[in-house]
Amino acid sequence: MSLIRTGVLIAVAIAAMPSDKGEQQRLYLKAVSAIDWTVTYCDRNPVHCAKAGEYWVVFKDKAQFAGELALNAAKRYMTAEGAAERSPVKTSLSARRGTLTPDDMKPEWRGSTRGI
């Protein structure tokens, strides 16, 4: 299904291209200009790029810490070190119910099944 969707998307993109040589040249120049404008952003805005670099360093450090935390937690859970902290004893159904008795757990009414 994904292959068909991709093929249709490519076909629509090709169909949307101009057929006139002058229009094709103008579209090409606009595309080149947009790429040039994007690539030279840091040349035009060095302060923003420097600040973004600082934020990237902080983000990268936080991402590394989060990854290490998740990995260590998974390792601890899978090894014997973490197994001692998990209780192997299963709680019984009556312990999970608290003070409720089986009579307390019964529904008080039942609907009619005639109409179904």
N, C-alpha and C positions, 0 to 999 in steps of 0.2 A: 504494500500500500504506500509505503514511504517513497519507493522508487517512482511510482505513478505520480504522486503528488509533486515530487521534485521535477519530473519531466514536464508536467503541466505548468509549473512555475517558470521553468526555463523557456517553454514555448511562449508563454504570455510576455515574458521579458523581451524575447526576440521580436515578437509581433509588435511590441510597443516602440521599437526602434524606428527612427525616421528613415524613409526611403530616399528622400531628396538629398543629393550630395551636399548642398549648402547647409541644410539642417544637420546632417551628420557631422560636418566640420564644426558647426557652432556647438553641438552637444559635446564633441571631443574637447574643444577648448574650455568649455565649462567644467568638464570632469577634471582636466589637468589643473585648472585654476583651483578647484576645490581641494584636490590632493595637495597642491603646493601650499595653500593656505593652512591646511591641517598640519602638514609636516613642519612648517615654520612657526608654529604657535609659540614655542619657547623662545624663539629669537625675538618675537614681538612682545612677549610678556614674561621676562625672566623672573620677576618677583613671584608670579603665580607658580611657575615651574619649580622654583626653589622651595616654596612652601609645600607644594605637592610632594616634592622629594622628602621633606621632613615627615609629612604625614604618612608616606609610604613606608618609611623606616619604622615608625611606630606601629603601623598596621601589620607589617611583616613580623615584628617582634611579638605582637599579641597573637597572631596566627600560629607562630611557632610554639608559644606557650600553650595555647589551646590544644594543639595537636599532641604535644608531649603529655599534657594532662589526660587527654582521652586515651592515649596509648598506655600510659601508666595505670590508669583505672582499669582498662581492659585486661592488662597483664595481671594486675592484682586480683581481679575477679576470677581469672582462669587458673591461677596457681594455688598451691596449698596455703599460702600466706593469707589469702582472702577467704579461703574455704572455712577457716576457723571462725571467722566473724559471722558467716551465714549459719543460721540455725538449721541443722539437719532434721530436727524434730518437727513433724507436721502437726498443726493444731487440729483438733477434732472439730466436727461441725458444731457440736454443742458449745464449744469454747468460743467459736466465732459468732454465735448467735447471742452471746451474753446471757441475759436472764430470761430470754424467750423460751417458752416450752413449745413442743410440737403442736399443741392446741392453739397457741398464739399465732402460729405460722399458717394455719388453715385459712383459706379465703372465706369471707362471711357470706358471699352470694356467688352464684354462677349465672351467666347469661343463658338465654334460650338458644338452642341449636336448631330449632324447627325451621327457621327462615333461610338457612344456609343451603 
